Amino acid sequence: MALPGVYRPQGDTRLVAEVLAEEALTPGVRVLEIGTGTGALALQAARRGARVTAVDVSWRAVATARLNAIRHRLPLRVVHGDFASAVTGSRYDLVITNPPYVPAPGAELPVRGPERAWDAGRDGRAVIDRICTAAPSLLHPGGVLLMVHSGMCGASETVDRLAATGMAAEVTARALVPWGPVLRSRRAWLEQQGLTGQADELEELVVIRAQYSP
């Protein structure tokens, strides 16, 4: 279930869920999901016995994730706020995130409304880059980051940024999905920015896996 305005699981969620299913989660491992939305990925990890903390800037998303945890009778700690301040000082074995990554004409990130789940600045990297920088401080040695985003944002740039922090990163999954209504509404602007071609109708999604080995 999802309260109005909460991002529902779509192709990007399903892609990272497939990769998450391949991770060796043993009971009791500590997992963090950044931008949990409905809590779908967090609950997938909790179902396997992980101790999961989920964080979101949206109160409606927090309420949705808590309700879904109750519905599925799974333990889940859900925290409201920005990940950088909400989990300060905590480290995890696995961090999962499906962050906002859609390029937007506005330079400022939205502070309210459903657009917070997808708008991410002119290049779509406003949140991605923050996560790349913070990842080593969120992970135990040997811990893993799984992040999904659009190919428009530059998968190689994400890999390079993570490598610059000392993490071993690579693209582990790709998928092509039809454009959704947000991208279709921005086609002319995306073309002007050189982020897409006139004939493009499919969006590439990538999952990047990075391991922290200090």
Backbone as ProteinMPNN parsed JSONL, in Angstrom:
{"seq_chain_A": "MALPGVYRPQGDTRLVAEVLAEEALTPGVRVLEIGTGTGALALQAARRGARVTAVDVSWRAVATARLNAIRHRLPLRVVHGDFASAVTGSRYDLVITNPPYVPAPGAELPVRGPERAWDAGRDGRAVIDRICTAAPSLLHPGGVLLMVHSGMCGASETVDRLAATGMAAEVTARALVPWGPVLRSRRAWLEQQGLTGQADELEELVVIRAQYSP", "coords_chain_A": {"N_chain_A": [[0.833, -1.181, 0.0], [0.301, 2.347, -0.474], [0.331, 5.61, 0.713], [-1.293, 8.61, -0.512], [0.738, 10.411, -2.792], [3.114, 9.105, -2.241], [5.931, 7.465, -3.541], [5.449, 4.759, -5.596], [6.488, 1.297, -5.924], [8.343, 0.663, -8.854], [9.819, 0.027, -12.083], [12.527, 0.566, -11.47], [12.691, -0.029, -8.758], [12.082, -2.757, -8.832], [14.287, -3.721, -10.276], [16.548, -3.24, -8.595], [15.7, -4.795, -6.506], [15.971, -7.362, -7.53], [18.747, -7.555, -7.658], [19.352, -7.246, -4.962], [18.309, -9.625, -3.981], [20.296, -11.394, -4.566], [22.292, -10.864, -2.81], [24.225, -11.924, -0.004], [22.597, -12.139, 2.649], [22.7, -12.564, 5.99], [20.967, -13.634, 8.958], [20.417, -10.961, 11.197], [22.242, -9.121, 10.148], [23.072, -5.686, 9.598], [21.121, -3.331, 7.966], [20.558, -0.515, 5.901], [18.123, 1.484, 4.379], [17.982, 4.11, 2.158], [15.739, 6.617, 1.449], [13.117, 5.29, 1.517], [10.419, 5.128, 0.67], [7.629, 3.228, 0.027], [8.675, 1.229, 1.531], [9.332, -1.167, 0.382], [11.829, -2.395, -0.437], [13.26, -2.363, 1.952], [11.653, -4.033, 3.503], [11.932, -6.387, 2.095], [14.552, -7.06, 2.75], [14.255, -7.277, 5.535], [12.601, -9.453, 5.682], [14.327, -11.511, 5.29], [15.641, -11.701, 7.623], [17.311, -9.613, 8.324], [18.41, -6.764, 10.252], [16.812, -3.918, 9.95], [16.975, -0.51, 9.104], [15.105, 2.153, 7.909], [14.948, 5.162, 6.061], [13.43, 8.293, 5.294], [12.618, 11.433, 3.738], [10.033, 12.184, 3.59], [7.086, 12.473, 5.453], [4.771, 11.087, 4.842], [5.748, 8.903, 3.429], [7.214, 7.671, 5.466], [5.108, 6.968, 7.208], [3.728, 5.229, 5.509], [5.62, 3.146, 5.1], [5.86, 2.202, 7.726], [3.242, 1.284, 8.181], [3.115, -0.738, 6.25], [5.029, -2.479, 7.228], [3.777, -3.338, 9.554], [1.529, -4.579, 8.444], [2.729, -6.73, 7.142], [3.872, -7.97, 9.234], [6.582, -7.61, 10.014], [9.726, -6.721, 11.436], [10.774, -3.398, 11.45], [12.603, -0.495, 11.504], [11.759, 2.774, 11.091], [12.743, 5.934, 10.078], [12.318, 9.429, 10.132], [13.576, 11.992, 8.035], [16.542, 13.587, 6.609], [19.036, 11.483, 5.283], [21.676, 11.954, 6.024], [21.667, 13.216, 8.479], [19.849, 11.759, 9.957], [20.805, 9.235, 10.595], [23.234, 9.558, 11.829], [26.468, 8.608, 12.82], [25.984, 5.893, 12.825], [26.701, 2.642, 11.485], [26.538, 0.273, 8.783], [25.986, -2.994, 7.336], [24.979, -3.249, 4.834], [23.836, -0.935, 2.483], [21.05, 0.267, 0.877], [19.631, 1.951, -1.873], [17.277, 3.827, -3.724], [17.466, 6.528, -5.065], [16.248, 9.963, -5.587], [16.55, 10.811, -8.999], [15.912, 12.009, -11.412], [16.606, 14.255, -13.973], [15.958, 17.746, -13.74], [14.446, 20.862, -14.687], [14.559, 22.902, -12.77], [16.943, 24.301, -10.541], [16.944, 24.072, -7.796], [16.146, 21.678, -5.27], [12.95, 20.15, -4.775], [10.937, 20.865, -1.898], [8.664, 19.876, -0.934], [5.797, 17.804, -1.724], [5.08, 15.189, -4.217], [7.152, 15.261, -6.054], [9.554, 15.269, -4.77], [10.418, 12.693, -4.66], [11.592, 12.126, -7.066], [12.752, 14.353, -8.533], [15.96, 15.768, -9.099], [17.771, 17.912, -9.476], [19.584, 19.688, -12.143], [21.265, 17.881, -13.504], [20.452, 15.516, -12.467], [21.885, 14.453, -10.37], [21.998, 15.404, -7.783], [21.313, 14.16, -5.33], [22.438, 11.654, -5.636], [25.236, 12.166, -5.738], [25.72, 13.051, -3.129], [25.221, 10.726, -1.69], [27.236, 9.073, -2.688], [29.503, 10.347, -1.629], [29.032, 10.063, 1.11], [28.917, 7.334, 1.549], [31.196, 5.633, 2.475], [31.287, 6.361, 5.194], [28.988, 5.325, 6.156], [29.144, 2.617, 6.107], [30.246, -0.547, 7.414], [33.597, -1.939, 7.372], [34.03, -3.869, 4.473], [31.387, -3.706, 3.9], [28.491, -3.134, 1.768], [27.193, -1.096, -0.845], [24.212, -0.662, -2.607], [22.918, 0.877, -5.337], [20.455, 2.291, -7.4], [19.895, 3.964, -10.459], [19.056, 6.263, -13.168], [20.421, 5.822, -16.457], [20.82, 8.236, -17.664], [22.002, 9.87, -15.82], [24.626, 9.208, -15.712], [26.335, 6.522, -15.322], [29.033, 5.825, -15.246], [30.187, 8.043, -14.048], [29.194, 7.83, -11.454], [30.394, 5.431, -10.632], [33.085, 6.241, -10.757], [33.125, 8.298, -8.821], [32.551, 6.881, -6.487], [34.749, 5.182, -6.467], [36.719, 7.048, -5.989], [36.391, 7.513, -3.316], [37.475, 5.327, -2.202], [36.123, 2.964, -2.606], [35.266, -0.149, -4.133], [33.706, -0.269, -7.071], [31.093, -1.102, -9.386], [28.948, -1.496, -12.272], [26.291, -3.641, -11.938], [23.889, -4.492, -12.93], [21.554, -3.927, -15.558], [18.769, -2.407, -17.206], [16.15, -1.82, -19.58], [13.484, 0.393, -19.663], [10.153, 1.555, -20.438], [9.627, 5.045, -21.064], [8.346, 7.06, -18.451], [5.583, 9.179, -17.336], [6.77, 11.538, -16.258], [9.312, 11.876, -17.5], [8.416, 11.998, -20.153], [7.002, 14.389, -20.123], [9.072, 16.17, -20.019], [10.517, 16.011, -22.314], [11.372, 17.825, -24.414], [13.031, 19.622, -23.011], [14.969, 17.83, -21.967], [16.142, 16.942, -24.336], [17.275, 19.347, -25.215], [19.226, 19.634, -23.294], [20.936, 17.664, -24.005], [20.63, 15.169, -22.935], [19.117, 13.125, -23.873], [17.96, 11.488, -26.91], [16.059, 12.38, -29.871], [14.522, 10.235, -30.743], [14.342, 8.532, -28.634], [12.67, 6.267, -26.535], [12.891, 4.56, -24.504], [14.183, 4.165, -21.247], [17.327, 3.711, -19.777], [18.127, 1.855, -16.938], [20.341, 1.484, -14.197], [22.075, -0.575, -11.863], [24.325, -0.023, -9.335], [26.931, -1.519, -7.642], [28.857, -1.243, -4.807], [31.686, -1.862, -2.829], [32.998, -1.405, 0.404], [36.255, -1.256, 1.299], [38.435, -0.497, 3.348]], "CA_chain_A": [[0.0, 0.0, 0.0], [1.015, 3.614, -0.474], [-0.485, 6.79, 0.917], [-1.196, 9.533, -1.649], [1.977, 11.158, -2.91], [4.281, 8.269, -1.955], [6.42, 6.768, -4.734], [5.134, 3.326, -5.619], [7.521, 0.487, -6.591], [8.27, 0.59, -10.302], [10.893, -0.762, -12.697], [13.796, 0.74, -10.77], [12.595, -0.799, -7.514], [12.168, -4.188, -9.16], [15.646, -4.061, -10.697], [17.434, -3.34, -7.432], [15.221, -5.926, -5.706], [16.586, -8.568, -8.1], [20.146, -7.576, -7.225], [19.331, -7.474, -3.509], [18.027, -11.043, -3.738], [21.539, -12.148, -4.745], [23.229, -10.558, -1.73], [24.242, -12.926, 1.068], [22.126, -11.543, 3.896], [22.517, -13.515, 7.079], [20.143, -13.043, 10.021], [21.064, -10.037, 12.112], [23.066, -8.099, 9.504], [22.465, -4.353, 9.685], [20.809, -2.804, 6.638], [19.952, 0.813, 5.83], [17.584, 1.924, 3.085], [17.855, 5.556, 2.022], [14.608, 6.933, 0.581], [12.43, 3.995, 1.523], [9.116, 5.129, -0.011], [6.672, 2.296, 0.636], [9.394, 0.259, 2.355], [9.383, -2.464, -0.305], [13.16, -2.984, -0.387], [13.58, -2.582, 3.361], [10.918, -5.206, 3.969], [12.552, -7.551, 1.458], [15.71, -7.41, 3.575], [13.763, -7.706, 6.848], [12.017, -10.795, 5.519], [15.438, -12.458, 5.333], [16.214, -11.702, 8.96], [18.192, -8.478, 8.567], [17.958, -5.686, 11.139], [16.719, -2.884, 8.917], [16.565, 0.869, 9.351], [14.699, 2.825, 6.681], [14.848, 6.603, 6.281], [12.823, 9.053, 4.196], [12.323, 12.825, 4.084], [8.585, 12.374, 3.524], [6.331, 11.869, 6.544], [3.817, 10.125, 4.275], [6.498, 7.681, 3.147], [7.5, 7.043, 6.765], [3.867, 6.337, 7.669], [3.438, 4.1, 4.625], [6.542, 2.043, 5.4], [5.497, 1.634, 9.031], [2.005, 0.515, 8.009], [3.41, -1.958, 5.497], [5.731, -3.394, 8.133], [2.754, -3.93, 10.426], [0.711, -5.477, 7.617], [3.498, -7.941, 6.824], [4.381, -8.499, 10.494], [8.035, -7.63, 9.926], [10.346, -5.657, 12.215], [11.374, -2.376, 10.608], [12.757, 0.824, 12.131], [11.597, 3.796, 10.058], [13.161, 7.22, 10.624], [12.03, 10.576, 9.268], [14.627, 12.987, 7.914], [17.601, 13.399, 5.634], [19.861, 10.36, 5.742], [22.947, 12.41, 6.589], [21.486, 13.568, 9.886], [18.955, 10.818, 10.642], [21.519, 8.033, 11.048], [24.601, 9.987, 12.151], [27.235, 7.769, 13.732], [25.654, 4.468, 12.674], [27.284, 1.963, 10.332], [25.708, -0.837, 8.331], [26.614, -3.984, 6.463], [24.432, -3.049, 3.497], [23.027, 0.258, 2.258], [20.263, 0.173, -0.354], [18.973, 3.217, -2.165], [16.689, 4.206, -5.007], [17.348, 7.952, -4.751], [15.777, 10.825, -6.676], [17.601, 10.899, -10.025], [15.407, 12.541, -12.676], [17.023, 15.629, -14.239], [14.839, 18.685, -13.663], [14.835, 22.229, -15.085], [14.841, 23.73, -11.599], [18.208, 23.992, -9.872], [16.681, 23.763, -6.394], [15.366, 20.471, -5.033], [11.648, 20.436, -4.163], [10.904, 20.639, -0.453], [7.392, 19.235, -0.615], [5.124, 17.222, -2.875], [5.611, 13.91, -4.694], [8.354, 15.457, -6.874], [10.755, 15.002, -3.97], [10.841, 11.301, -4.868], [12.31, 11.926, -8.333], [13.524, 15.496, -9.024], [17.302, 15.735, -8.504], [18.651, 18.927, -10.055], [19.684, 19.741, -13.607], [21.908, 16.684, -14.052], [19.905, 14.343, -11.795], [22.876, 13.869, -9.471], [22.068, 16.143, -6.522], [21.286, 13.225, -4.198], [23.396, 10.588, -5.934], [26.591, 12.563, -5.356], [25.794, 13.082, -1.663], [25.315, 9.342, -1.213], [28.58, 8.596, -3.024], [30.44, 10.931, -0.67], [28.758, 9.592, 2.466], [28.869, 5.872, 1.637], [32.173, 4.999, 3.372], [30.987, 6.635, 6.603], [27.775, 4.59, 6.515], [29.363, 1.182, 5.975], [31.329, -1.273, 8.065], [34.533, -2.504, 6.409], [33.452, -4.993, 3.756], [29.986, -3.432, 3.62], [28.121, -2.971, 0.357], [26.174, -0.145, -1.27], [23.467, -0.943, -3.834], [22.201, 2.082, -5.746], [19.881, 2.261, -8.741], [19.522, 5.261, -11.027], [18.936, 6.307, -14.619], [21.637, 5.983, -17.229], [20.968, 9.656, -18.004], [22.807, 10.539, -14.792], [26.022, 8.846, -15.893], [26.768, 5.422, -14.458], [30.491, 5.852, -15.087], [30.523, 9.08, -13.063], [28.919, 7.277, -10.125], [31.467, 4.47, -10.342], [34.319, 6.998, -10.507], [33.007, 9.008, -7.547], [32.674, 5.897, -5.418], [36.14, 4.73, -6.451], [37.524, 8.115, -5.393], [36.267, 7.422, -1.859], [38.109, 4.092, -1.77], [35.224, 1.83, -2.745], [35.331, -0.905, -5.377], [32.355, -0.1, -7.604], [30.831, -1.531, -10.757], [27.555, -1.687, -12.656], [26.017, -5.069, -11.874], [22.628, -4.814, -13.607], [20.994, -2.902, -16.435], [17.454, -2.737, -17.765], [15.495, -0.771, -20.355], [12.073, 0.501, -19.313], [9.498, 2.647, -21.167], [9.572, 6.34, -20.394], [7.147, 7.37, -17.683], [4.994, 10.493, -17.618], [7.647, 12.656, -15.901], [10.271, 12.056, -18.581], [7.716, 12.422, -21.365], [6.641, 15.8, -19.993], [10.294, 16.969, -20.089], [11.29, 15.576, -23.479], [12.025, 18.933, -25.114], [14.125, 20.116, -22.174], [16.012, 16.799, -21.919], [16.838, 16.982, -25.623], [18.085, 20.564, -25.225], [20.374, 19.411, -22.415], [21.746, 16.582, -24.545], [20.493, 13.986, -22.084], [18.385, 12.093, -24.603], [17.787, 11.734, -28.334], [14.684, 12.618, -30.298], [13.785, 8.982, -30.957], [14.392, 7.68, -27.438], [11.411, 5.944, -25.852], [13.241, 3.679, -23.401], [15.163, 4.677, -20.293], [18.204, 2.7, -19.191], [18.342, 1.875, -15.497], [21.543, 0.746, -13.793], [22.332, -0.8, -10.437], [25.743, 0.033, -9.042], [27.308, -2.188, -6.399], [30.159, -0.768, -4.359], [32.085, -2.469, -1.553], [33.936, -0.578, 1.164], [37.391, -2.041, 1.787], [39.452, 0.489, 3.743]], "C_chain_A": [[0.876, 1.242, 0.0], [0.029, 4.744, -0.238], [-0.331, 7.728, -0.275], [0.108, 10.326, -1.631], [3.234, 10.37, -2.632], [4.647, 7.473, -3.207], [6.155, 5.271, -4.627], [6.24, 2.546, -6.322], [7.28, 0.394, -8.093], [9.457, -0.2, -10.826], [12.215, -0.631, -11.981], [13.816, -0.04, -9.455], [12.758, -2.288, -7.791], [13.579, -4.594, -9.55], [16.582, -4.199, -9.505], [16.986, -4.47, -6.504], [15.828, -7.233, -6.213], [18.045, -8.687, -7.665], [20.237, -7.853, -5.727], [19.12, -8.945, -3.187], [19.285, -11.898, -3.853], [22.568, -11.87, -3.644], [23.1, -11.589, -0.609], [23.877, -12.261, 2.39], [21.927, -12.639, 4.934], [21.69, -12.845, 8.182], [20.961, -12.133, 10.937], [21.959, -9.001, 11.463], [22.318, -6.771, 9.531], [22.334, -3.753, 8.287], [20.181, -1.426, 6.783], [19.367, 1.012, 4.437], [17.388, 3.428, 3.122], [16.749, 5.86, 1.027], [13.7, 5.728, 0.43], [11.099, 3.989, 0.779], [8.121, 4.233, 0.713], [7.34, 1.287, 1.561], [9.6, -1.08, 1.681], [10.747, -3.139, -0.191], [13.587, -3.279, 1.049], [12.902, -3.838, 3.886], [11.441, -6.484, 3.321], [13.755, -8.012, 2.279], [15.266, -7.921, 4.947], [13.206, -9.122, 6.793], [13.094, -11.877, 5.594], [16.187, -12.419, 6.661], [17.15, -10.557, 9.264], [17.56, -7.511, 9.566], [17.989, -4.409, 10.311], [16.266, -1.548, 9.492], [16.243, 1.496, 8.005], [14.501, 4.302, 6.968], [14.227, 7.265, 5.061], [12.533, 10.47, 4.676], [10.828, 13.106, 4.119], [7.895, 11.694, 4.702], [5.343, 10.843, 6.015], [4.517, 8.81, 3.925], [6.819, 6.936, 4.437], [6.265, 6.31, 7.279], [3.53, 5.114, 6.828], [4.32, 2.901, 4.943], [6.211, 1.391, 6.732], [4.232, 0.791, 8.923], [2.264, -0.782, 7.26], [4.173, -2.967, 6.343], [4.752, -4.09, 9.064], [1.926, -4.945, 9.65], [1.424, -6.796, 7.366], [4.131, -8.579, 8.064], [5.897, -8.681, 10.456], [8.613, -6.483, 10.742], [11.059, -4.661, 11.293], [11.425, -1.058, 11.39], [12.72, 1.868, 11.024], [11.834, 5.164, 10.682], [12.828, 8.32, 9.618], [13.223, 11.517, 9.239], [15.581, 12.7, 6.784], [18.575, 12.349, 6.155], [21.128, 10.834, 6.446], [22.833, 12.749, 8.067], [20.683, 12.525, 10.664], [19.688, 9.607, 11.204], [22.978, 8.353, 11.373], [25.258, 9.037, 13.15], [26.961, 6.288, 13.626], [26.319, 3.905, 11.421], [26.511, 0.679, 10.046], [26.525, -1.79, 7.469], [26.162, -3.823, 5.014], [23.61, -1.774, 3.489], [22.355, 0.111, 0.9], [19.651, 1.533, -0.62], [18.481, 3.301, -3.601], [16.417, 5.705, -4.891], [16.645, 8.727, -5.859], [16.892, 10.971, -7.714], [17.115, 11.492, -11.352], [15.923, 13.973, -12.866], [15.814, 16.557, -14.319], [15.304, 20.083, -14.047], [15.193, 23.113, -13.908], [16.127, 23.323, -10.914], [17.998, 23.57, -8.426], [15.846, 22.487, -6.271], [14.018, 20.848, -4.408], [11.664, 20.101, -2.679], [9.579, 20.034, -0.012], [6.801, 18.661, -1.894], [5.779, 15.943, -3.356], [6.886, 14.051, -5.515], [9.636, 15.204, -6.09], [11.281, 13.592, -4.199], [11.635, 11.122, -6.154], [13.149, 13.111, -8.783], [14.866, 15.591, -8.314], [18.254, 16.711, -9.173], [18.843, 18.765, -11.546], [20.341, 18.511, -14.227], [21.409, 15.403, -13.388], [20.805, 13.747, -10.723], [22.925, 14.526, -8.084], [22.104, 15.228, -5.304], [22.296, 12.101, -4.407], [24.794, 10.948, -5.435], [26.755, 12.621, -3.837], [25.941, 11.673, -1.098], [26.696, 8.776, -1.504], [29.6, 9.088, -2.003], [30.282, 10.319, 0.715], [28.926, 8.088, 2.632], [29.916, 5.265, 2.565], [31.88, 5.221, 4.854], [29.744, 5.899, 7.081], [28.005, 3.085, 6.61], [30.463, 0.671, 6.903], [32.34, -1.692, 6.996], [33.971, -3.782, 5.785], [31.994, -4.787, 3.405], [29.748, -3.045, 2.171], [27.047, -1.901, 0.195], [25.539, -0.65, -2.556], [22.655, 0.291, -4.173], [21.718, 1.94, -7.178], [19.623, 3.686, -9.189], [19.481, 5.181, -12.544], [20.306, 6.429, -15.275], [21.87, 7.422, -17.648], [21.909, 10.371, -17.048], [24.286, 10.211, -14.911], [26.497, 7.781, -14.929], [28.271, 5.463, -14.215], [30.915, 6.923, -14.086], [30.273, 8.581, -11.647], [30.01, 6.294, -9.711], [32.753, 5.204, -9.994], [34.272, 7.713, -9.161], [33.156, 8.046, -6.372], [34.111, 5.388, -5.312], [37.037, 5.77, -5.796], [37.441, 8.124, -3.88], [36.892, 6.139, -1.316], [37.238, 2.864, -1.886], [35.414, 1.164, -4.107], [33.926, -0.964, -5.962], [32.263, -0.588, -9.042], [29.331, -1.589, -11.001], [27.287, -3.182, -12.698], [24.713, -5.467, -12.546], [22.182, -3.621, -14.429], [19.626, -3.372, -16.923], [16.952, -1.541, -18.556], [14.012, -0.777, -20.024], [11.449, 1.644, -20.112], [9.524, 3.943, -20.363], [8.261, 6.485, -19.643], [6.666, 8.774, -17.976], [5.91, 11.662, -17.285], [8.653, 12.914, -17.012], [9.582, 12.548, -19.853], [7.37, 13.906, -21.31], [7.854, 16.715, -20.145], [11.119, 16.68, -21.34], [12.041, 16.734, -24.141], [13.21, 19.461, -24.31], [15.273, 19.121, -22.109], [16.816, 16.768, -23.208], [17.75, 18.198, -25.698], [19.343, 20.409, -24.383], [21.315, 18.327, -22.925], [21.679, 15.307, -23.74], [19.749, 12.849, -22.765], [18.288, 12.482, -26.068], [16.323, 11.864, -28.7], [13.868, 11.339, -30.39], [13.726, 8.102, -29.712], [13.006, 7.507, -26.824], [11.642, 5.041, -24.651], [14.311, 4.34, -22.536], [16.007, 3.521, -19.789], [18.311, 2.926, -17.692], [19.587, 1.052, -15.181], [21.537, 0.547, -12.291], [23.835, -0.838, -10.25], [25.98, -0.594, -7.677], [28.701, -1.733, -6.023], [30.468, -1.363, -2.995], [33.16, -1.623, -0.9], [35.021, -1.462, 1.747], [38.514, -1.089, 2.167], [40.829, -0.153, 3.956]], "O_chain_A": [[2.034, 1.205, 0.415], [-0.996, 4.827, -0.914], [0.672, 7.649, -0.984], [0.524, 10.843, -0.594], [4.332, 10.909, -2.771], [3.781, 6.881, -3.852], [6.588, 4.613, -3.681], [6.875, 3.078, -7.233], [6.177, 0.091, -8.546], [10.039, -1.005, -10.099], [12.961, -1.605, -11.883], [14.83, -0.635, -9.089], [13.476, -2.991, -7.079], [14.03, -5.685, -9.201], [17.331, -5.172, -9.415], [17.81, -5.044, -5.791], [16.161, -8.113, -5.419], [18.521, -9.776, -7.345], [21.102, -8.608, -5.282], [19.691, -9.458, -2.224], [19.341, -12.999, -3.305], [23.588, -12.553, -3.553], [22.004, -12.062, -0.308], [24.756, -11.867, 3.157], [21.089, -13.526, 4.769], [21.715, -11.622, 8.319], [22.049, -12.492, 11.386], [22.407, -8.077, 12.143], [21.088, -6.737, 9.491], [23.302, -3.677, 7.531], [19.37, -1.196, 7.68], [20.029, 0.744, 3.434], [16.713, 3.957, 4.005], [16.808, 5.414, -0.119], [13.536, 5.205, -0.672], [10.682, 2.936, 0.298], [7.811, 4.46, 1.882], [6.66, 0.569, 2.294], [10.003, -2.042, 2.335], [10.822, -4.328, 0.119], [14.197, -4.311, 1.326], [13.506, -4.615, 4.625], [11.398, -7.55, 3.934], [13.953, -9.21, 2.481], [15.832, -8.884, 5.465], [13.331, -9.888, 7.748], [12.802, -13.026, 5.925], [17.243, -13.034, 6.802], [17.735, -10.513, 10.346], [16.339, -7.449, 9.706], [19.059, -3.881, 10.008], [15.307, -1.472, 10.259], [17.027, 1.382, 7.062], [13.946, 4.662, 8.006], [14.47, 6.847, 3.928], [12.243, 10.695, 5.851], [10.401, 14.146, 4.62], [8.08, 10.5, 4.934], [5.098, 9.831, 6.67], [3.948, 7.733, 4.103], [6.707, 5.712, 4.496], [6.358, 5.169, 7.733], [3.1, 4.088, 7.354], [3.833, 1.775, 5.045], [6.274, 0.168, 6.859], [4.153, -0.292, 9.504], [1.691, -1.818, 7.599], [3.986, -4.175, 6.192], [4.88, -5.285, 9.334], [1.655, -6.04, 10.142], [0.8, -7.857, 7.375], [4.829, -9.588, 7.969], [6.426, -9.736, 10.807], [8.054, -5.386, 10.745], [11.862, -5.061, 10.449], [10.402, -0.576, 11.876], [13.555, 1.849, 10.12], [11.212, 5.517, 11.683], [13.031, 8.162, 8.414], [13.816, 11.813, 10.277], [15.451, 11.696, 6.083], [18.899, 12.335, 7.343], [21.6, 10.176, 7.373], [23.793, 12.589, 8.821], [20.816, 12.417, 11.883], [19.242, 9.015, 12.186], [23.854, 7.504, 11.207], [24.682, 8.707, 14.186], [27.64, 5.492, 14.275], [26.478, 4.606, 10.423], [25.913, 0.08, 10.941], [27.588, -1.449, 6.952], [26.87, -4.211, 4.085], [22.785, -1.552, 4.376], [23.019, -0.14, -0.106], [19.198, 2.201, 0.309], [19.163, 2.907, -4.547], [15.282, 6.116, -4.649], [16.464, 8.204, -6.958], [18.043, 11.225, -7.359], [17.861, 11.472, -12.331], [15.699, 14.821, -12.003], [14.782, 16.204, -14.89], [16.443, 20.452, -13.762], [16.048, 23.99, -14.035], [16.382, 22.133, -10.724], [18.787, 22.795, -7.886], [14.946, 22.249, -7.076], [13.954, 21.772, -3.596], [12.332, 19.157, -2.258], [9.402, 19.716, 1.164], [7.239, 18.983, -2.999], [6.902, 15.633, -2.959], [7.632, 13.083, -5.666], [10.687, 14.953, -6.68], [12.458, 13.322, -3.961], [12.286, 10.093, -6.336], [14.201, 12.891, -9.382], [14.931, 15.508, -7.087], [19.415, 16.38, -9.414], [18.33, 17.821, -12.147], [20.014, 18.138, -15.354], [21.89, 14.316, -13.709], [20.53, 12.659, -10.217], [23.819, 14.22, -7.295], [22.841, 15.487, -4.353], [22.936, 11.652, -3.456], [25.457, 10.137, -4.788], [27.816, 12.277, -3.316], [26.691, 11.451, -0.148], [27.269, 8.078, -0.669], [30.462, 8.326, -1.565], [31.268, 10.081, 1.414], [29.066, 7.611, 3.759], [29.552, 4.431, 3.395], [32.189, 4.363, 5.682], [29.475, 5.852, 8.282], [27.161, 2.359, 7.134], [31.464, 1.346, 7.145], [31.978, -1.793, 5.824], [33.493, -4.669, 6.493], [31.411, -5.6, 2.688], [30.672, -2.677, 1.445], [26.114, -1.812, 0.994], [26.245, -1.025, -3.492], [21.8, 0.709, -3.393], [22.468, 1.524, -8.06], [19.184, 4.522, -8.399], [19.829, 4.158, -13.133], [21.223, 7.048, -14.735], [23.0, 7.797, -17.957], [22.541, 11.361, -17.416], [25.116, 10.864, -14.279], [27.001, 8.088, -13.848], [28.734, 5.173, -13.112], [31.889, 6.739, -13.356], [31.05, 8.873, -10.739], [30.488, 6.325, -8.577], [33.44, 4.834, -9.042], [35.266, 7.734, -8.437], [33.811, 8.365, -5.381], [34.628, 5.187, -4.213], [38.007, 5.42, -5.123], [38.317, 8.679, -3.217], [36.848, 5.887, -0.112], [37.57, 1.819, -1.326], [35.688, 1.831, -5.105], [33.051, -1.633, -5.413], [33.221, -0.5, -9.81], [28.542, -1.714, -10.064], [27.973, -3.917, -13.409], [24.449, -6.657, -12.718], [22.397, -2.468, -14.057], [19.365, -4.569, -17.038], [17.281, -0.395, -18.249], [13.357, -1.816, -20.094], [12.14, 2.61, -20.435], [9.45, 3.929, -19.135], [7.202, 6.088, -20.13], [7.272, 9.487, -18.777], [5.846, 12.691, -17.958], [8.83, 14.059, -17.426], [10.107, 13.416, -20.551], [7.434, 14.601, -22.324], [7.692, 17.914, -20.377], [12.288, 17.06, -21.417], [13.239, 16.617, -24.398], [14.275, 19.718, -24.871], [16.436, 19.519, -22.187], [18.033, 16.588, -23.18], [18.876, 18.099, -26.187], [20.391, 20.971, -24.701], [22.374, 18.098, -22.341], [22.563, 14.456, -23.842], [19.758, 11.722, -22.272], [18.499, 13.638, -26.433], [15.447, 11.496, -27.917], [12.662, 11.349, -30.143], [13.118, 7.032, -29.742], [12.272, 8.474, -26.623], [10.724, 4.78, -23.872], [15.225, 4.991, -23.042], [15.478, 2.475, -19.415], [18.554, 4.043, -17.234], [19.85, 0.038, -15.829], [21.053, 1.395, -11.541], [24.536, -1.592, -10.924], [25.325, -0.252, -6.692], [29.627, -1.825, -6.829], [29.615, -1.371, -2.107], [34.106, -1.18, -1.551], [34.748, -2.317, 2.589], [39.449, -0.893, 1.39], [41.789, 0.542, 4.29]]}, "name": "protein", "num_of_chains": 1, "seq": "MALPGVYRPQGDTRLVAEVLAEEALTPGVRVLEIGTGTGALALQAARRGARVTAVDVSWRAVATARLNAIRHRLPLRVVHGDFASAVTGSRYDLVITNPPYVPAPGAELPVRGPERAWDAGRDGRAVIDRICTAAPSLLHPGGVLLMVHSGMCGASETVDRLAATGMAAEVTARALVPWGPVLRSRRAWLEQQGLTGQADELEELVVIRAQYSP"}
